[in-house]
Amino acid sequence: MIDFNILYSRYSSDIYHFALFLSGDAVEAEEITAETFARALMGKTPLVSATVKGYLLTIARNLYLESLRSTKRFMDLSPELPDTAPPLEDMASLKTELEAVQAYLQTFSEIDRAALLLRVDGVAYHEIATSLNISLSSAKVKVHRLRLKLVEWRTNREL
């Protein structure tokens, strides 16, 4: 059995970044990360994925999907409310680029984003297919197409 502190220190950053790219919200990503490890610690079912990281990423994705379902019940805030975020001009260029990538990724379906982010995290294609309940070839195609779109998007931004 793996010590929980070792498990958390080894994978918490990966889980947080995965959740951040799925949700696009740092606070929600922190909540998903915390809940992922709580569920992994308290879970009564055996590991389904071939790796611990794959298992944790699957839990995080399921938590994100649960949060999507629950937020459908809430109303959007009025656009007339003041924006308390600092102006983009004051942010460093890398942070601006990261936010732009996050926003662009939000335009794709959740399953496409999840496939790409799982692959970026080093998860094997067969594990991606299992986690997302899609075929192996579909997992490869989704990752490949989204990578091509990201390259095209970045090229167009630089022009």
C-alpha positions in Angstrom: 0.0 0.0 0.0 1.3 3.4 -0.9 1.6 6.0 1.8 -0.9 8.8 1.3 1.7 11.6 1.8 3.9 10.1 -0.9 0.9 9.7 -3.2 -0.2 13.3 -2.6 3.2 14.9 -3.0 3.9 12.9 -6.2 0.6 13.5 -8.0 -1.2 16.5 -6.6 0.5 18.9 -9.0 -0.5 16.8 -12.0 -4.1 16.4 -10.8 -4.4 20.1 -10.2 -3.1 21.1 -13.6 -5.4 18.6 -15.3 -8.4 19.9 -13.4 -7.4 23.5 -14.1 -7.3 22.8 -17.9 -10.6 21.0 -17.7 -12.4 23.6 -15.7 -10.5 26.8 -16.5 -11.0 27.9 -12.9 -8.2 27.7 -10.3 -10.6 27.5 -7.3 -12.6 24.7 -8.9 -9.3 22.9 -9.8 -8.2 23.1 -6.1 -11.5 21.6 -5.0 -11.3 18.8 -7.6 -7.7 18.0 -6.5 -8.6 17.9 -2.9 -11.7 15.8 -3.5 -9.8 13.4 -5.8 -7.4 12.5 -3.1 -10.1 12.2 -0.5 -12.0 9.8 -2.7 -8.8 7.8 -3.5 -8.0 7.6 0.2 -11.6 6.6 1.2 -12.3 4.5 -1.9 -13.5 0.9 -1.3 -13.1 -0.2 -4.9 -9.8 -1.5 -6.3 -7.8 0.4 -8.8 -9.3 0.2 -12.3 -6.5 1.8 -14.3 -3.1 0.4 -14.9 -1.4 3.2 -13.0 -2.2 5.2 -9.9 -1.8 8.5 -11.9 -4.4 7.2 -14.4 -6.7 6.3 -11.6 -6.4 9.7 -9.9 -6.9 11.5 -13.2 -10.0 9.5 -13.9 -11.4 10.5 -10.5 -10.6 14.1 -11.2 -12.4 14.0 -14.5 -15.4 12.4 -13.0 -15.5 15.1 -10.3 -15.3 17.8 -13.0 -18.2 16.2 -14.8 -20.2 16.1 -11.6 -19.5 19.8 -11.0 -20.7 20.5 -14.6 -24.0 18.8 -13.8 -24.5 20.6 -10.6 -23.6 24.1 -12.0 -26.4 23.8 -14.6 -28.8 24.6 -11.7 -27.3 28.0 -11.1 -28.0 31.2 -12.9 -25.2 33.3 -14.5 -24.3 36.6 -12.9 -25.2 39.8 -14.6 -22.5 41.1 -16.9 -22.9 44.5 -15.3 -21.2 43.4 -12.1 -17.7 44.9 -11.8 -14.8 42.8 -12.8 -12.3 42.5 -9.9 -9.6 40.7 -11.9 -6.4 42.7 -12.6 -6.1 44.1 -16.1 -4.4 41.8 -18.6 -1.8 44.4 -19.4 -0.3 43.9 -16.0 0.1 40.2 -16.2 3.3 38.5 -17.4 3.3 37.3 -21.0 3.5 33.6 -20.0 0.5 33.9 -17.8 -1.4 35.6 -20.6 -0.4 32.9 -23.0 -1.5 30.2 -20.6 -4.9 31.9 -20.1 -5.3 32.2 -23.9 -4.6 28.5 -24.3 -7.0 27.6 -21.5 -9.7 29.7 -23.2 -9.1 28.2 -26.5 -9.2 24.7 -25.1 -12.6 25.5 -23.5 -14.0 25.8 -27.1 -13.6 22.1 -27.6 -15.7 19.3 -26.2 -14.9 18.0 -22.7 -13.9 14.6 -24.0 -11.5 16.1 -26.6 -9.9 18.3 -23.9 -9.7 15.3 -21.5 -8.0 13.1 -24.1 -5.4 15.7 -24.9 -4.7 16.6 -21.3 -4.4 13.0 -20.3 -1.9 12.4 -23.1 0.0 15.5 -22.1 0.2 14.1 -18.6 1.9 11.0 -20.0 -1.1 8.7 -19.8 -0.9 5.9 -22.4 -3.4 5.9 -25.2 -5.0 2.6 -24.1 -5.6 4.1 -20.6 -7.1 7.2 -22.2 -9.4 5.1 -24.2 -10.4 3.1 -21.1 -10.8 6.3 -18.9 -13.0 8.1 -21.5 -14.9 4.9 -22.6 -13.8 5.3 -26.2 -11.9 3.2 -28.7 -8.1 3.3 -28.8 -8.2 4.7 -32.3 -10.7 7.4 -31.3 -8.4 8.4 -28.4 -5.4 8.7 -30.8 -7.5 10.7 -33.4 -8.8 13.1 -30.8 -5.3 13.9 -29.4 -3.8 14.2 -32.9 -6.6 16.6 -34.2 -6.5 18.8 -31.1 -2.7 19.0 -31.3 -3.0 20.1 -35.0 -5.6 22.7 -34.0 -3.4 24.1 -31.3 -0.5 24.4 -33.7 -2.7 26.2 -36.2 -4.2 28.5 -33.5 -0.7 29.4 -32.2 0.5 30.1 -35.7 -2.4 32.4 -36.4 -1.9 34.3 -33.0 1.7 35.0 -33.9 0.8 36.6 -37.3 
